[in-house]
Amino acid sequence: MTASAGGIADTLAAIWHIESARVVASVARLTRDLGLAEECAQDALVAALEHWPAEGMPDNPAAWLTTSAKRRALDVLRHRTQAAPKHAELAVELDTQHAIREADFAAAVDAALDDDIGDDLLALVFTACHPLLSAEARAALTLKVVGGLSVEEIARAYLKPAATIAQRIVRAKRSLAEARVPFETPRGAELHARLPSVLEVLYLIFNEGYAATAGDDWMRPSLCEEAQRLGRVLASRLPDEAEVQGLLALMEIQASRLGARVDASGQPVLLLEQDRARWDRLLIRRGLAALERAQALPGPLGAYTLQAAIAACHARASVAAETDWARIAALYDALAQVAPSPVVALNRAVAVGMAFGPAAGLELVEALAAEPALQAYHLLPAVRGDLLAKLDRVEEARAEFARAAQLAQNARERALLLARAAKIGK
C-alpha cells in the first residue's frame, strides 16, 4: 500500500467510526434485517478501500458509503424477490405490500438513494437495545453496530475473548431476525415500555468506562465517550423524555471528572481529593443544562435525573468542603423510593456519614452487613473502613480495607485499597 493509500485508509477508518451507524441505520430501513444491513455496510467499506486509493476521496465520503451500501442491499433484495416472487414478506422489506415488479425497481433504487436518514439512527438504537436480548448482548451489539467499535475493541473493553464477543453479537442479530423485530422507533406506550432498556444499555456502557469492573485500567474513557455520543443522539431525538435528558446530564457531569480521576502516574484519585480545576467545565455546563431540561418536564423525577442532581451537587462545589451533603442525602432518600437497591442504600449511608457524622453513616452501613447482594461487593467493606477510620477505630478500619482489596477485581482499585489500609494510623 502506498503512503497515499495508507493515508486514505486512515481517513476512511475515522470516517467509518463516525458514520457507520448512520450507514447501517439507513440500510436497515430498507432491509428490515439488522444483520443484512451491517453486511451491506461492511461491503461498502470494503468497496471504499478498493476504490478510494485509486480514484481519490469522494467529495462526500459518508454519502458515498451510504449509497454503495444501499445499492448492495437493494441488489440482495431484488435477488430474493426474483428467487421467490410469491413471498409477500420480501416485498414488505422494500416498503410495499405487493410483490415488487421489475419495472418498479429502478424507481425504488432512486427513492432509496435520495431518502434522508430521518429517525433511522434512533430506530437502530432501539433495535440493538431490544429487551428480548440480555443486557450483555444489548451492550455488545450497540457498541458494534451503533458505536462502530470492532469486535476486538469491545473484547478489550470488557476483558472477554474476541470469539466470545463475536458469538454474542451473532446470536443477538439472529435472535432479532428470528423474532422479526421491526426496524423502527416505537411510538406511544411501546416507546415508554422499551425506553428503559435503551437507557439501561447506555448507562451500563458508561459505567464500565467510568469505573472498570476488572483488569488493570481504572477507567476506559472510550466507552464513556460512546455512551455520551449515543445519549446526545437520543436526547436530540426525544427532547420531551425527562429520563433521557436525566441520563445525558448524569453522564456529562460524571465524565467531566475523568481527567482528574487519576494522577500523573495513572493512580486513582478519590472524589474528595481531586483537583477540581481539572474538571471539564464544558461538560459540566452541558450536564447542568440537560438536568435543567429534565427537571422542567412534567412528572416526578426519575432515577437518572435524581442521580444527575446528586452529581450536580458535586459539580457546583468549587472545593470539596463546599459540597452540600445534606442535599445529597435527601436526594438519595428520594432515589431509594424511586429505585430502591442495596447499592443506593450504601451510597445513602456515605452521604449521611458526610452530612451528619461518621457514626450516623456507620449505623446505616451496619444494617446492610447481612444484605446478600452486597456480600461480594468490595465497596461495602471499603465504606465501612472509611467510616471506622474517621471514628479512630484503626485496627477495624485496616481490616475492612484489606477485605475490600481482596474482593476488588480491578487492579488499580485493589492497590488503592491496600494503600489506604497501610496508611491508617500513620
Residue pairs with C-beta under 8 A, 6 or more apart in sequence:
1 9
1 53
2 53
4 53
5 53
8 52
8 53
8 57
9 49
9 53
11 57
11 61
12 45
12 48
12 49
12 52
12 61
15 61
15 62
15 65
16 45
16 65
16 148
17 148
18 62
18 148
19 61
19 62
19 65
19 66
20 41
20 45
20 148
21 121
21 124
21 145
21 146
21 147
21 148
22 62
22 66
22 117
22 120
22 121
23 41
23 44
23 62
23 65
23 66
23 69
24 34
24 37
24 38
24 41
24 69
24 124
24 145
24 146
25 37
25 117
25 120
25 121
25 123
25 124
26 66
26 69
26 70
26 115
26 117
26 120
27 36
27 37
27 40
27 41
27 66
27 69
27 70
27 73
28 34
28 37
28 120
28 123
28 124
28 127
28 183
29 115
29 120
29 123
29 183
30 37
30 70
30 73
30 74
30 77
30 93
30 94
30 95
30 112
31 37
31 40
31 73
31 76
31 77
31 93
31 183
32 92
32 93
32 182
32 183
33 93
33 177
33 183
34 124
34 127
34 128
34 145
34 173
34 176
34 177
34 183
35 173
35 174
35 176
35 177
36 73
36 76
37 69
37 73
38 145
38 173
40 69
40 70
40 72
40 73
40 76
41 65
41 69
43 68
43 69
43 72
44 65
44 66
44 68
44 69
44 72
45 65
47 68
48 61
48 64
48 65
48 68
52 58
58 64
67 113
70 112
70 113
71 109
71 113
74 94
74 105
74 108
74 109
74 112
77 90
77 93
77 94
78 100
78 105
80 87
80 90
80 93
81 87
81 90
81 91
81 94
81 99
81 100
84 90
85 99
86 99
88 97
88 98
88 99
91 97
91 98
91 99
91 100
94 100
94 108
100 108
119 185
119 237
121 146
121 233
121 237
122 185
122 233
122 234
122 237
122 238
123 183
123 184
123 185
124 145
124 146
124 183
125 142
125 146
125 198
125 230
125 233
125 234
126 184
126 185
126 186
126 194
126 198
127 176
127 181
127 183
127 184
128 138
128 141
128 142
128 145
128 146
128 172
128 201
129 138
129 141
129 142
129 194
129 197
129 198
129 200
129 201
130 138
130 176
130 181
130 194
130 197
131 194
131 197
132 175
132 176
132 179
132 181
133 141
133 172
133 175
133 176
135 200
135 201
135 204
136 168
137 168
137 169
137 171
137 172
137 175
138 172
138 197
138 200
138 201
139 201
139 204
139 205
139 208
140 154
140 158
140 165
140 168
140 169
140 172
141 168
141 169
141 172
141 173
142 201
142 202
142 205
142 230
143 149
143 153
143 154
143 157
143 205
143 223
143 226
144 150
144 151
144 154
144 169
146 230
147 205
147 226
147 229
147 230
149 157
149 222
149 226
151 162
151 165
151 166
151 169
152 162
153 222
154 160
154 165
155 161
155 162
155 164
155 165
157 208
157 209
157 220
157 222
157 223
158 165
158 208
159 214
159 215
185 191
185 237
186 193
186 194
195 238
195 241
195 243
195 244
196 243
198 234
199 243
199 244
199 247
199 304
202 227
202 230
202 231
202 234
202 247
202 251
203 227
203 247
203 250
203 251
203 304
205 223
205 226
205 227
205 230
206 223
206 224
206 227
206 228
206 231
206 251
206 254
206 255
208 220
208 223
209 219
209 220
209 221
209 222
209 223
209 224
209 225
209 226
209 227
210 219
210 224
210 254
210 255
210 258
211 218
211 219
211 410
211 413
212 218
212 219
212 220
212 410
213 409
213 410
214 409
214 410
215 409
215 410
215 411
216 410
216 411
216 412
217 410
217 412
218 261
218 262
218 266
218 268
218 410
218 412
218 413
219 258
219 261
219 262
221 258
224 251
224 254
224 255
224 258
225 255
227 251
228 248
228 251
228 252
228 255
231 244
231 247
231 248
231 251
232 248
234 244
234 248
235 244
235 245
235 248
235 290
238 244
239 245
239 293
240 297
241 297
242 294
242 295
242 297
242 299
242 301
242 302
242 305
243 294
243 302
243 303
243 304
243 305
245 290
245 291
245 293
245 294
245 297
245 305
246 290
246 291
246 294
246 301
246 302
246 303
246 304
246 305
246 306
246 307
246 308
247 304
247 308
248 287
248 290
249 287
249 288
249 289
249 290
249 291
249 294
249 304
249 305
249 308
249 311
249 312
250 287
250 304
250 305
250 307
250 308
250 311
251 287
252 283
252 284
252 286
252 287
252 290
253 283
253 284
253 287
253 288
253 291
253 308
253 311
253 312
253 314
253 315
254 311
255 280
255 283
256 279
256 280
256 281
256 283
256 284
256 287
256 315
257 271
257 274
257 279
257 280
258 280
259 278
259 279
259 280
260 269
260 274
260 275
260 276
260 278
260 279
261 268
261 269
261 274
262 268
262 269
263 269
266 412
267 412
267 415
267 416
268 412
268 413
268 416
269 275
270 416
271 314
271 320
272 320
273 320
276 317
276 318
276 319
276 320
279 315
284 315
287 308
287 311
287 312
287 315
288 312
288 315
290 308
291 305
291 308
291 309
291 312
294 301
294 304
294 305
294 308
295 301
295 305
295 309
300 338
301 309
301 334
301 338
302 338
303 335
303 338
303 339
306 331
306 334
306 335
306 338
307 335
309 331
310 328
310 331
310 332
310 335
313 323
313 324
313 327
313 328
313 331
314 323
316 324
317 323
317 324
323 354
325 351
325 354
325 355
326 355
326 356
328 351
328 354
328 355
329 348
329 351
329 352
329 354
329 355
329 356
332 344
332 347
332 348
332 351
333 348
335 344
335 348
336 344
336 345
336 348
341 373
342 368
342 371
342 373
342 374
342 377
343 373
343 374
343 377
343 379
345 364
345 368
345 371
346 365
346 368
346 374
346 377
346 379
346 380
346 383
348 364
349 361
349 362
349 364
349 365
349 368
349 383
350 361
350 383
351 361
352 360
352 361
352 364
353 360
353 361
353 362
353 364
353 387
353 390
354 361
358 387
358 388
358 390
358 391
359 391
361 383
361 387
362 384
362 387
362 388
362 391
365 380
365 383
365 384
365 387
366 384
368 374
368 380
369 380
371 380
374 380
376 407
377 407
378 404
378 405
378 406
378 407
378 408
378 409
378 413
378 417
379 404
380 404
381 400
381 401
381 403
381 404
381 407
382 400
382 401
382 404
382 417
384 400
385 396
385 397
385 398
385 399
385 400
385 401
385 404
385 420
385 421
386 397
388 394
388 396
388 397
388 400
389 397
389 424
394 424
394 425
397 424
398 421
398 424
398 425
401 417
401 418
401 420
401 421
401 424
402 417
402 418
402 421
404 417
405 414
405 417
405 418
405 421
408 414
408 417
